Amino acid sequence: MIAWDIVNTLGRLVLTLIVVVKITRFRGTLNAMERVSLGAMGGGSFLTIAVIWERQSSPFDGWATTLVTFGAVGFLIGRTVRDWKHDHANARANEQAERWLQARGKL
């Protein structure tokens, strides 16, 4: 159906645009795994647009969607690692602040 092709294409374009904005605007806040994975996800998403409109079965069909999938998985793993490190650093900072306050009789 042409309507679903249009919706799917718009979704792919929006996903690619979001990835580009996220990588360029928030580059300093992303770790290396997140940046690489977002790039793979955005690139794979953009490459599947031709597959949608050509309606031809080729090895590229599976390859492009696999790239999107692994990009998403890699991004989520990178984000989870960053969150774990952030939580660990916060817990350590809280412990240090508590020890500092106790040493000065503030607690």
Biopython code that builds the backbone (N, CA, C, O; Angstrom):
import numpy as np
from Bio.PDB.StructureBuilder import StructureBuilder

atoms = [
    (1, "MET", "N", (0.832, -1.184, 0.000)),
    (1, "MET", "CA", (0.000, 0.000, 0.000)),
    (1, "MET", "C", (0.872, 1.241, 0.000)),
    (1, "MET", "O", (1.865, 1.327, 0.723)),
    (2, "ILE", "N", (0.497, 2.162, -0.793)),
    (2, "ILE", "CA", (1.261, 3.399, -0.919)),
    (2, "ILE", "C", (1.200, 4.231, 0.364)),
    (2, "ILE", "O", (2.169, 4.907, 0.712)),
    (3, "ALA", "N", (0.065, 4.183, 1.065)),
    (3, "ALA", "CA", (-0.065, 4.976, 2.301)),
    (3, "ALA", "C", (0.932, 4.497, 3.350)),
    (3, "ALA", "O", (1.571, 5.310, 4.018)),
    (4, "TRP", "N", (1.067, 3.182, 3.497)),
    (4, "TRP", "CA", (2.012, 2.657, 4.485)),
    (4, "TRP", "C", (3.446, 2.937, 4.074)),
    (4, "TRP", "O", (4.306, 3.161, 4.926)),
    (5, "ASP", "N", (3.706, 2.927, 2.785)),
    (5, "ASP", "CA", (5.050, 3.273, 2.322)),
    (5, "ASP", "C", (5.394, 4.714, 2.678)),
    (5, "ASP", "O", (6.520, 5.009, 3.079)),
    (6, "ILE", "N", (4.427, 5.602, 2.529)),
    (6, "ILE", "CA", (4.658, 7.010, 2.880)),
    (6, "ILE", "C", (4.877, 7.157, 4.383)),
    (6, "ILE", "O", (5.796, 7.853, 4.816)),
    (7, "VAL", "N", (4.035, 6.502, 5.173)),
    (7, "VAL", "CA", (4.180, 6.567, 6.635)),
    (7, "VAL", "C", (5.527, 5.991, 7.063)),
    (7, "VAL", "O", (6.218, 6.578, 7.896)),
    (8, "ASN", "N", (5.898, 4.852, 6.500)),
    (8, "ASN", "CA", (7.170, 4.217, 6.839)),
    (8, "ASN", "C", (8.347, 5.098, 6.433)),
    (8, "ASN", "O", (9.317, 5.226, 7.181)),
    (9, "THR", "N", (8.266, 5.698, 5.262)),
    (9, "THR", "CA", (9.333, 6.586, 4.798)),
    (9, "THR", "C", (9.457, 7.807, 5.700)),
    (9, "THR", "O", (10.566, 8.196, 6.066)),
    (10, "LEU", "N", (8.340, 8.410, 6.058)),
    (10, "LEU", "CA", (8.377, 9.562, 6.964)),
    (10, "LEU", "C", (8.963, 9.177, 8.321)),
    (10, "LEU", "O", (9.734, 9.935, 8.911)),
    (11, "GLY", "N", (8.594, 7.999, 8.808)),
    (11, "GLY", "CA", (9.165, 7.521, 10.069)),
    (11, "GLY", "C", (10.672, 7.351, 9.984)),
    (11, "GLY", "O", (11.395, 7.720, 10.909)),
    (12, "ARG", "N", (11.145, 6.797, 8.886)),
    (12, "ARG", "CA", (12.593, 6.621, 8.687)),
    (12, "ARG", "C", (13.302, 7.966, 8.602)),
    (12, "ARG", "O", (14.381, 8.139, 9.170)),
    (13, "LEU", "N", (12.701, 8.915, 7.895)),
    (13, "LEU", "CA", (13.305, 10.248, 7.787)),
    (13, "LEU", "C", (13.339, 10.957, 9.138)),
    (13, "LEU", "O", (14.329, 11.603, 9.480)),
    (14, "VAL", "N", (12.261, 10.837, 9.899)),
    (14, "VAL", "CA", (12.224, 11.462, 11.227)),
    (14, "VAL", "C", (13.266, 10.824, 12.139)),
    (14, "VAL", "O", (13.967, 11.529, 12.865)),
    (15, "LEU", "N", (13.373, 9.498, 12.109)),
    (15, "LEU", "CA", (14.384, 8.822, 12.925)),
    (15, "LEU", "C", (15.783, 9.284, 12.542)),
    (15, "LEU", "O", (16.609, 9.554, 13.415)),
    (16, "THR", "N", (16.052, 9.376, 11.255)),
    (16, "THR", "CA", (17.364, 9.841, 10.800)),
    (16, "THR", "C", (17.621, 11.272, 11.252)),
    (16, "THR", "O", (18.723, 11.588, 11.700)),
    (17, "LEU", "N", (16.631, 12.131, 11.143)),
    (17, "LEU", "CA", (16.777, 13.526, 11.571)),
    (17, "LEU", "C", (17.029, 13.625, 13.075)),
    (17, "LEU", "O", (17.880, 14.402, 13.509)),
    (18, "ILE", "N", (16.306, 12.853, 13.863)),
    (18, "ILE", "CA", (16.514, 12.856, 15.315)),
    (18, "ILE", "C", (17.928, 12.421, 15.652)),
    (18, "ILE", "O", (18.575, 13.022, 16.510)),
    (19, "VAL", "N", (18.415, 11.383, 14.984)),
    (19, "VAL", "CA", (19.774, 10.898, 15.235)),
    (19, "VAL", "C", (20.799, 11.974, 14.886)),
    (19, "VAL", "O", (21.738, 12.206, 15.647)),
    (20, "VAL", "N", (20.625, 12.626, 13.748)),
    (20, "VAL", "CA", (21.571, 13.674, 13.336)),
    (20, "VAL", "C", (21.586, 14.812, 14.355)),
    (20, "VAL", "O", (22.654, 15.282, 14.746)),
    (21, "VAL", "N", (20.417, 15.251, 14.779)),
    (21, "VAL", "CA", (20.345, 16.338, 15.762)),
    (21, "VAL", "C", (20.968, 15.912, 17.084)),
    (21, "VAL", "O", (21.712, 16.678, 17.696)),
    (22, "LYS", "N", (20.672, 14.704, 17.523)),
    (22, "LYS", "CA", (21.204, 14.219, 18.804)),
    (22, "LYS", "C", (22.723, 14.116, 18.761)),
    (22, "LYS", "O", (23.394, 14.499, 19.720)),
    (23, "ILE", "N", (23.269, 13.610, 17.674)),
    (23, "ILE", "CA", (24.723, 13.473, 17.580)),
    (23, "ILE", "C", (25.396, 14.839, 17.497)),
    (23, "ILE", "O", (26.427, 15.055, 18.135)),
    (24, "THR", "N", (24.838, 15.756, 16.728)),
    (24, "THR", "CA", (25.496, 17.054, 16.563)),
    (24, "THR", "C", (25.272, 17.971, 17.758)),
    (24, "THR", "O", (26.192, 18.681, 18.162)),
    (25, "ARG", "N", (24.091, 17.974, 18.323)),
    (25, "ARG", "CA", (23.770, 18.900, 19.417)),
    (25, "ARG", "C", (24.297, 18.416, 20.761)),
    (25, "ARG", "O", (24.758, 19.222, 21.570)),
    (26, "PHE", "N", (24.234, 17.118, 21.009)),
    (26, "PHE", "CA", (24.593, 16.567, 22.315)),
    (26, "PHE", "C", (25.825, 15.679, 22.244)),
    (26, "PHE", "O", (25.941, 14.720, 23.007)),
    (27, "ARG", "N", (26.735, 15.983, 21.349)),
    (27, "ARG", "CA", (27.908, 15.137, 21.141)),
    (27, "ARG", "C", (28.731, 14.971, 22.412)),
    (27, "ARG", "O", (29.209, 13.875, 22.703)),
    (28, "GLY", "N", (28.895, 16.039, 23.161)),
    (28, "GLY", "CA", (29.714, 15.977, 24.368)),
    (28, "GLY", "C", (29.114, 15.151, 25.486)),
    (28, "GLY", "O", (29.837, 14.693, 26.371)),
    (29, "THR", "N", (27.811, 14.952, 25.465)),
    (29, "THR", "CA", (27.168, 14.187, 26.534)),
    (29, "THR", "C", (27.057, 12.700, 26.207)),
    (29, "THR", "O", (26.688, 11.905, 27.071)),
    (30, "LEU", "N", (27.369, 12.319, 24.980)),
    (30, "LEU", "CA", (27.274, 10.914, 24.577)),
    (30, "LEU", "C", (28.637, 10.249, 24.685)),
    (30, "LEU", "O", (29.661, 10.858, 24.374)),
    (31, "ASN", "N", (28.644, 8.990, 25.130)),
    (31, "ASN", "CA", (29.909, 8.260, 25.115)),
    (31, "ASN", "C", (30.135, 7.684, 23.713)),
    (31, "ASN", "O", (29.258, 7.758, 22.852)),
    (32, "ALA", "N", (31.308, 7.117, 23.503)),
    (32, "ALA", "CA", (31.682, 6.648, 22.161)),
    (32, "ALA", "C", (30.719, 5.592, 21.631)),
    (32, "ALA", "O", (30.352, 5.618, 20.456)),
    (33, "MET", "N", (30.312, 4.670, 22.487)),
    (33, "MET", "CA", (29.412, 3.611, 22.037)),
    (33, "MET", "C", (28.062, 4.190, 21.614)),
    (33, "MET", "O", (27.465, 3.728, 20.643)),
    (34, "GLU", "N", (27.589, 5.188, 22.334)),
    (34, "GLU", "CA", (26.322, 5.813, 21.964)),
    (34, "GLU", "C", (26.431, 6.534, 20.624)),
    (34, "GLU", "O", (25.527, 6.435, 19.794)),
    (35, "ARG", "N", (27.528, 7.257, 20.407)),
    (35, "ARG", "CA", (27.694, 7.989, 19.145)),
    (35, "ARG", "C", (27.771, 7.043, 17.956)),
    (35, "ARG", "O", (27.100, 7.254, 16.946)),
    (36, "VAL", "N", (28.586, 6.002, 18.074)),
    (36, "VAL", "CA", (28.740, 5.047, 16.968)),
    (36, "VAL", "C", (27.420, 4.325, 16.701)),
    (36, "VAL", "O", (27.021, 4.150, 15.549)),
    (37, "SER", "N", (26.756, 3.912, 17.763)),
    (37, "SER", "CA", (25.494, 3.183, 17.601)),
    (37, "SER", "C", (24.400, 4.065, 17.016)),
    (37, "SER", "O", (23.617, 3.613, 16.181)),
    (38, "LEU", "N", (24.340, 5.319, 17.447)),
    (38, "LEU", "CA", (23.366, 6.241, 16.856)),
    (38, "LEU", "C", (23.657, 6.453, 15.372)),
    (38, "LEU", "O", (22.736, 6.522, 14.558)),
    (39, "GLY", "N", (24.928, 6.554, 15.027)),
    (39, "GLY", "CA", (25.294, 6.700, 13.621)),
    (39, "GLY", "C", (24.855, 5.506, 12.796)),
    (39, "GLY", "O", (24.335, 5.663, 11.691)),
    (40, "ALA", "N", (25.064, 4.308, 13.335)),
    (40, "ALA", "CA", (24.633, 3.093, 12.634)),
    (40, "ALA", "C", (23.113, 3.055, 12.507)),
    (40, "ALA", "O", (22.575, 2.688, 11.462)),
    (41, "MET", "N", (22.435, 3.435, 13.575)),
    (41, "MET", "CA", (20.973, 3.424, 13.543)),
    (41, "MET", "C", (20.438, 4.437, 12.528)),
    (41, "MET", "O", (19.544, 4.112, 11.747)),
    (42, "GLY", "N", (20.964, 5.637, 12.531)),
    (42, "GLY", "CA", (20.504, 6.653, 11.584)),
    (42, "GLY", "C", (20.848, 6.304, 10.147)),
    (42, "GLY", "O", (20.031, 6.485, 9.244)),
    (43, "GLY", "N", (22.064, 5.801, 9.935)),
    (43, "GLY", "CA", (22.471, 5.409, 8.587)),
    (43, "GLY", "C", (21.640, 4.258, 8.051)),
    (43, "GLY", "O", (21.192, 4.287, 6.904)),
    (44, "GLY", "N", (21.435, 3.247, 8.880)),
    (44, "GLY", "CA", (20.615, 2.110, 8.464)),
    (44, "GLY", "C", (19.179, 2.509, 8.197)),
    (44, "GLY", "O", (18.546, 2.012, 7.265)),
    (45, "SER", "N", (18.669, 3.410, 9.022)),
    (45, "SER", "CA", (17.302, 3.889, 8.823)),
    (45, "SER", "C", (17.171, 4.609, 7.485)),
    (45, "SER", "O", (16.210, 4.391, 6.748)),
    (46, "PHE", "N", (18.128, 5.458, 7.180)),
    (46, "PHE", "CA", (18.088, 6.191, 5.910)),
    (46, "PHE", "C", (18.247, 5.250, 4.717)),
    (46, "PHE", "O", (17.607, 5.441, 3.683)),
    (47, "LEU", "N", (19.098, 4.235, 4.861)),
    (47, "LEU", "CA", (19.329, 3.305, 3.756)),
    (47, "LEU", "C", (18.127, 2.418, 3.460)),
    (47, "LEU", "O", (18.022, 1.878, 2.359)),
    (48, "THR", "N", (17.230, 2.258, 4.406)),
    (48, "THR", "CA", (16.058, 1.414, 4.149)),
    (48, "THR", "C", (14.973, 2.131, 3.349)),
    (48, "THR", "O", (14.015, 1.494, 2.911)),
    (49, "ILE", "N", (15.101, 3.434, 3.152)),
    (49, "ILE", "CA", (14.078, 4.161, 2.383)),
    (49, "ILE", "C", (14.016, 3.648, 0.945)),
    (49, "ILE", "O", (12.929, 3.452, 0.402)),
    (50, "ALA", "N", (15.162, 3.433, 0.338)),
    (50, "ALA", "CA", (15.169, 2.901, -1.037)),
    (50, "ALA", "C", (14.545, 1.515, -1.092)),
    (50, "ALA", "O", (13.850, 1.182, -2.052)),
    (51, "VAL", "N", (14.787, 0.716, -0.079)),
    (51, "VAL", "CA", (14.230, -0.634, -0.039)),
    (51, "VAL", "C", (12.702, -0.578, 0.026)),
    (51, "VAL", "O", (12.021, -1.391, -0.600)),
    (52, "ILE", "N", (12.175, 0.368, 0.770)),
    (52, "ILE", "CA", (10.716, 0.506, 0.892)),
    (52, "ILE", "C", (10.087, 0.777, -0.471)),
    (52, "ILE", "O", (9.071, 0.173, -0.812)),
    (53, "TRP", "N", (10.672, 1.667, -1.244)),
    (53, "TRP", "CA", (10.062, 2.084, -2.504)),
    (53, "TRP", "C", (10.383, 1.163, -3.667)),
    (53, "TRP", "O", (9.613, 1.101, -4.625)),
    (54, "GLU", "N", (11.490, 0.452, -3.613)),
    (54, "GLU", "CA", (11.848, -0.446, -4.722)),
    (54, "GLU", "C", (11.060, -1.744, -4.671)),
    (54, "GLU", "O", (10.811, -2.364, -5.705)),
    (55, "ARG", "N", (10.670, -2.156, -3.478)),
    (55, "ARG", "CA", (9.918, -3.401, -3.282)),
    (55, "ARG", "C", (10.625, -4.616, -3.873)),
    (55, "ARG", "O", (9.980, -5.559, -4.330)),
    (56, "GLN", "N", (11.924, -4.586, -3.861)),
    (56, "GLN", "CA", (12.681, -5.718, -4.375)),
    (56, "GLN", "C", (13.375, -6.410, -3.218)),
    (56, "GLN", "O", (13.886, -5.764, -2.304)),
    (57, "SER", "N", (13.383, -7.689, -3.270)),
    (57, "SER", "CA", (14.053, -8.455, -2.232)),
    (57, "SER", "C", (15.518, -8.620, -2.616)),
    (57, "SER", "O", (15.842, -9.164, -3.671)),
    (58, "SER", "N", (16.371, -8.154, -1.764)),
    (58, "SER", "CA", (17.805, -8.277, -2.008)),
    (58, "SER", "C", (18.502, -8.474, -0.670)),
    (58, "SER", "O", (17.895, -8.249, 0.377)),
    (59, "PRO", "N", (19.767, -8.892, -0.684)),
    (59, "PRO", "CA", (20.490, -9.041, 0.582)),
    (59, "PRO", "C", (20.584, -7.727, 1.353)),
    (59, "PRO", "O", (20.734, -7.734, 2.575)),
    (60, "PHE", "N", (20.495, -6.604, 0.648)),
    (60, "PHE", "CA", (20.586, -5.302, 1.298)),
    (60, "PHE", "C", (19.395, -5.052, 2.213)),
    (60, "PHE", "O", (19.519, -4.341, 3.210)),
    (61, "ASP", "N", (18.236, -5.634, 1.884)),
    (61, "ASP", "CA", (17.036, -5.438, 2.710)),
    (61, "ASP", "C", (17.308, -5.824, 4.157)),
    (61, "ASP", "O", (17.088, -5.033, 5.074)),
    (62, "GLY", "N", (17.777, -7.020, 4.345)),
    (62, "GLY", "CA", (18.063, -7.500, 5.698)),
    (62, "GLY", "C", (19.238, -6.791, 6.330)),
    (62, "GLY", "O", (19.249, -6.565, 7.540)),
    (63, "TRP", "N", (20.228, -6.437, 5.531)),
    (63, "TRP", "CA", (21.433, -5.796, 6.049)),
    (63, "TRP", "C", (21.115, -4.432, 6.644)),
    (63, "TRP", "O", (21.591, -4.104, 7.731)),
    (64, "ALA", "N", (20.318, -3.639, 5.947)),
    (64, "ALA", "CA", (20.002, -2.292, 6.429)),
    (64, "ALA", "C", (19.170, -2.341, 7.704)),
    (64, "ALA", "O", (19.421, -1.579, 8.638)),
    (65, "THR", "N", (18.192, -3.224, 7.749)),
    (65, "THR", "CA", (17.382, -3.313, 8.963)),
    (65, "THR", "C", (18.173, -3.892, 10.124)),
    (65, "THR", "O", (17.937, -3.529, 11.276)),
    (66, "THR", "N", (19.110, -4.789, 9.834)),
    (66, "THR", "CA", (19.984, -5.309, 10.885)),
    (66, "THR", "C", (20.867, -4.202, 11.437)),
    (66, "THR", "O", (21.121, -4.155, 12.641)),
    (67, "LEU", "N", (21.335, -3.317, 10.575)),
    (67, "LEU", "CA", (22.149, -2.184, 11.015)),
    (67, "LEU", "C", (21.355, -1.289, 11.964)),
    (67, "LEU", "O", (21.889, -0.827, 12.973)),
    (68, "VAL", "N", (20.102, -1.046, 11.651)),
    (68, "VAL", "CA", (19.240, -0.246, 12.531)),
    (68, "VAL", "C", (19.072, -0.950, 13.877)),
    (68, "VAL", "O", (19.166, -0.320, 14.930)),
    (69, "THR", "N", (18.824, -2.252, 13.834)),
    (69, "THR", "CA", (18.618, -3.012, 15.067)),
    (69, "THR", "C", (19.855, -2.998, 15.944)),
    (69, "THR", "O", (19.764, -2.722, 17.140)),
    (70, "PHE", "N", (21.020, -3.294, 15.359)),
    (70, "PHE", "CA", (22.241, -3.302, 16.161)),
    (70, "PHE", "C", (22.605, -1.901, 16.640)),
    (70, "PHE", "O", (23.181, -1.743, 17.717)),
    (71, "GLY", "N", (22.276, -0.891, 15.852)),
    (71, "GLY", "CA", (22.490, 0.479, 16.302)),
    (71, "GLY", "C", (21.651, 0.802, 17.526)),
    (71, "GLY", "O", (22.137, 1.413, 18.478)),
    (72, "ALA", "N", (20.393, 0.392, 17.497)),
    (72, "ALA", "CA", (19.504, 0.639, 18.642)),
    (72, "ALA", "C", (19.973, -0.126, 19.871)),
    (72, "ALA", "O", (19.997, 0.421, 20.973)),
    (73, "VAL", "N", (20.345, -1.388, 19.687)),
    (73, "VAL", "CA", (20.829, -2.194, 20.811)),
    (73, "VAL", "C", (22.114, -1.598, 21.383)),
    (73, "VAL", "O", (22.254, -1.477, 22.600)),
    (74, "GLY", "N", (23.043, -1.229, 20.518)),
    (74, "GLY", "CA", (24.294, -0.628, 20.983)),
    (74, "GLY", "C", (24.069, 0.677, 21.717)),
    (74, "GLY", "O", (24.717, 0.942, 22.730)),
    (75, "PHE", "N", (23.148, 1.502, 21.212)),
    (75, "PHE", "CA", (22.842, 2.763, 21.887)),
    (75, "PHE", "C", (22.275, 2.505, 23.277)),
    (75, "PHE", "O", (22.671, 3.160, 24.241)),
    (76, "LEU", "N", (21.355, 1.561, 23.384)),
    (76, "LEU", "CA", (20.762, 1.262, 24.686)),
    (76, "LEU", "C", (21.790, 0.699, 25.662)),
    (76, "LEU", "O", (21.750, 1.017, 26.851)),
    (77, "ILE", "N", (22.704, -0.128, 25.181)),
    (77, "ILE", "CA", (23.769, -0.641, 26.050)),
    (77, "ILE", "C", (24.667, 0.500, 26.502)),
    (77, "ILE", "O", (24.991, 0.601, 27.685)),
    (78, "GLY", "N", (25.072, 1.359, 25.576)),
    (78, "GLY", "CA", (25.917, 2.500, 25.928)),
    (78, "GLY", "C", (25.241, 3.425, 26.916)),
    (78, "GLY", "O", (25.880, 3.923, 27.843)),
    (79, "ARG", "N", (23.956, 3.660, 26.728)),
    (79, "ARG", "CA", (23.206, 4.528, 27.644)),
    (79, "ARG", "C", (23.110, 3.900, 29.031)),
    (79, "ARG", "O", (23.243, 4.595, 30.039)),
    (80, "THR", "N", (22.880, 2.588, 29.084)),
    (80, "THR", "CA", (22.792, 1.894, 30.364)),
    (80, "THR", "C", (24.115, 1.949, 31.107)),
    (80, "THR", "O", (24.141, 2.168, 32.318)),
    (81, "VAL", "N", (25.217, 1.749, 30.387)),
    (81, "VAL", "CA", (26.543, 1.836, 31.012)),
    (81, "VAL", "C", (26.773, 3.239, 31.556)),
    (81, "VAL", "O", (27.290, 3.397, 32.662)),
    (82, "ARG", "N", (26.399, 4.251, 30.798)),
    (82, "ARG", "CA", (26.573, 5.630, 31.258)),
    (82, "ARG", "C", (25.730, 5.891, 32.505)),
    (82, "ARG", "O", (26.194, 6.546, 33.438)),
    (83, "ASP", "N", (24.498, 5.386, 32.529)),
    (83, "ASP", "CA", (23.644, 5.562, 33.708)),
    (83, "ASP", "C", (24.218, 4.857, 34.931)),
    (83, "ASP", "O", (24.180, 5.402, 36.035)),
    (84, "TRP", "N", (24.754, 3.636, 34.742)),
    (84, "TRP", "CA", (25.369, 2.923, 35.863)),
    (84, "TRP", "C", (26.564, 3.692, 36.412)),
    (84, "TRP", "O", (26.719, 3.821, 37.626)),
    (85, "LYS", "N", (27.400, 4.198, 35.525)),
    (85, "LYS", "CA", (28.559, 4.973, 35.971)),
    (85, "LYS", "C", (28.126, 6.239, 36.699)),
    (85, "LYS", "O", (28.731, 6.620, 37.701)),
    (86, "HIS", "N", (27.091, 6.885, 36.204)),
    (86, "HIS", "CA", (26.576, 8.100, 36.833)),
    (86, "HIS", "C", (26.042, 7.796, 38.239)),
    (86, "HIS", "O", (26.329, 8.526, 39.188)),
    (87, "ASP", "N", (25.269, 6.722, 38.363)),
    (87, "ASP", "CA", (24.745, 6.339, 39.674)),
    (87, "ASP", "C", (25.867, 6.005, 40.645)),
    (87, "ASP", "O", (25.814, 6.384, 41.815)),
    (88, "HIS", "N", (26.876, 5.298, 40.163)),
    (88, "HIS", "CA", (28.015, 4.937, 41.012)),
    (88, "HIS", "C", (28.768, 6.191, 41.461)),
    (88, "HIS", "O", (29.142, 6.303, 42.629)),
    (89, "ALA", "N", (28.988, 7.123, 40.552)),
    (89, "ALA", "CA", (29.690, 8.364, 40.902)),
    (89, "ALA", "C", (28.873, 9.190, 41.896)),
    (89, "ALA", "O", (29.440, 9.787, 42.811)),
    (90, "ASN", "N", (27.560, 9.230, 41.729)),
    (90, "ASN", "CA", (26.713, 9.958, 42.677)),
    (90, "ASN", "C", (26.755, 9.329, 44.063)),
    (90, "ASN", "O", (26.840, 10.038, 45.065)),
    (91, "ALA", "N", (26.695, 8.003, 44.125)),
    (91, "ALA", "CA", (26.753, 7.322, 45.419)),
    (91, "ALA", "C", (28.085, 7.595, 46.104)),
    (91, "ALA", "O", (28.133, 7.829, 47.312)),
    (92, "ARG", "N", (29.165, 7.565, 45.331)),
    (92, "ARG", "CA", (30.488, 7.831, 45.899)),
    (92, "ARG", "C", (30.594, 9.276, 46.386)),
    (92, "ARG", "O", (31.161, 9.530, 47.448)),
    (93, "ALA", "N", (30.061, 10.212, 45.627)),
    (93, "ALA", "CA", (30.095, 11.621, 46.033)),
    (93, "ALA", "C", (29.258, 11.846, 47.288)),
    (93, "ALA", "O", (29.647, 12.629, 48.154)),
    (94, "ASN", "N", (28.124, 11.177, 47.395)),
    (94, "ASN", "CA", (27.295, 11.297, 48.599)),
    (94, "ASN", "C", (28.018, 10.755, 49.823)),
    (94, "ASN", "O", (27.956, 11.352, 50.898)),
    (95, "GLU", "N", (28.703, 9.628, 49.665)),
    (95, "GLU", "CA", (29.473, 9.065, 50.779)),
    (95, "GLU", "C", (30.580, 10.016, 51.213)),
    (95, "GLU", "O", (30.791, 10.222, 52.409)),
    (96, "GLN", "N", (31.279, 10.589, 50.258)),
    (96, "GLN", "CA", (32.354, 11.530, 50.585)),
    (96, "GLN", "C", (31.804, 12.776, 51.274)),
    (96, "GLN", "O", (32.401, 13.267, 52.232)),
    (97, "ALA", "N", (30.686, 13.285, 50.800)),
    (97, "ALA", "CA", (30.085, 14.469, 51.416)),
    (97, "ALA", "C", (29.622, 14.163, 52.833)),
    (97, "ALA", "O", (29.772, 14.989, 53.734)),
    (98, "GLU", "N", (29.063, 12.983, 53.025)),
    (98, "GLU", "CA", (28.617, 12.600, 54.362)),
    (98, "GLU", "C", (29.795, 12.477, 55.320)),
    (98, "GLU", "O", (29.724, 12.939, 56.458)),
    (99, "ARG", "N", (30.876, 11.856, 54.861)),
    (99, "ARG", "CA", (32.082, 11.749, 55.706)),
    (99, "ARG", "C", (32.644, 13.131, 56.023)),
    (99, "ARG", "O", (33.066, 13.385, 57.151)),
    (100, "TRP", "N", (32.651, 14.015, 55.046)),
    (100, "TRP", "CA", (33.173, 15.364, 55.248)),
    (100, "TRP", "C", (32.334, 16.114, 56.279)),
    (100, "TRP", "O", (32.877, 16.784, 57.157)),
    (101, "LEU", "N", (31.000, 15.999, 56.170)),
    (101, "LEU", "CA", (30.119, 16.670, 57.120)),
    (101, "LEU", "C", (30.242, 16.081, 58.523)),
    (101, "LEU", "O", (30.205, 16.815, 59.510)),
    (102, "GLN", "N", (30.388, 14.760, 58.613)),
    (102, "GLN", "CA", (30.555, 14.123, 59.920)),
    (102, "GLN", "C", (31.864, 14.543, 60.569)),
    (102, "GLN", "O", (31.919, 14.743, 61.782)),
    (103, "ALA", "N", (32.910, 14.677, 59.779)),
    (103, "ALA", "CA", (34.212, 15.078, 60.320)),
    (103, "ALA", "C", (34.159, 16.500, 60.879)),
    (103, "ALA", "O", (34.935, 16.830, 61.776)),
    (104, "ARG", "N", (33.299, 17.312, 60.390)),
    (104, "ARG", "CA", (33.184, 18.691, 60.860)),
    (104, "ARG", "C", (32.043, 18.886, 61.849)),
    (104, "ARG", "O", (31.749, 20.014, 62.246)),
    (105, "GLY", "N", (31.405, 17.798, 62.247)),
    (105, "GLY", "CA", (30.337, 17.871, 63.232)),
    (105, "GLY", "C", (29.041, 18.445, 62.710)),
    (105, "GLY", "O", (28.212, 18.915, 63.490)),
    (106, "LYS", "N", (28.855, 18.416, 61.425)),
    (106, "LYS", "CA", (27.642, 18.983, 60.827)),
    (106, "LYS", "C", (26.489, 17.977, 60.816)),
    (106, "LYS", "O", (25.328, 18.372, 60.720)),
    (107, "LEU", "N", (26.797, 16.691, 60.912)),
    (107, "LEU", "CA", (25.739, 15.670, 60.934)),
    (107, "LEU", "C", (25.645, 15.043, 62.299)),
    (107, "LEU", "O", (24.814, 14.162, 62.517)),
]
sb = StructureBuilder()
sb.init_structure("model")
sb.init_model(0)
sb.init_chain("A")
sb.init_seg("    ")
for serial, (resi, resn, name, xyz) in enumerate(atoms, 1):
    if name == "N":
        sb.init_residue(resn, " ", resi, " ")
    sb.init_atom(name, np.array(xyz, "f"), 0.0, 1.0, " ", f" {name:<3s}", serial, name[0])
structure = sb.get_structure()
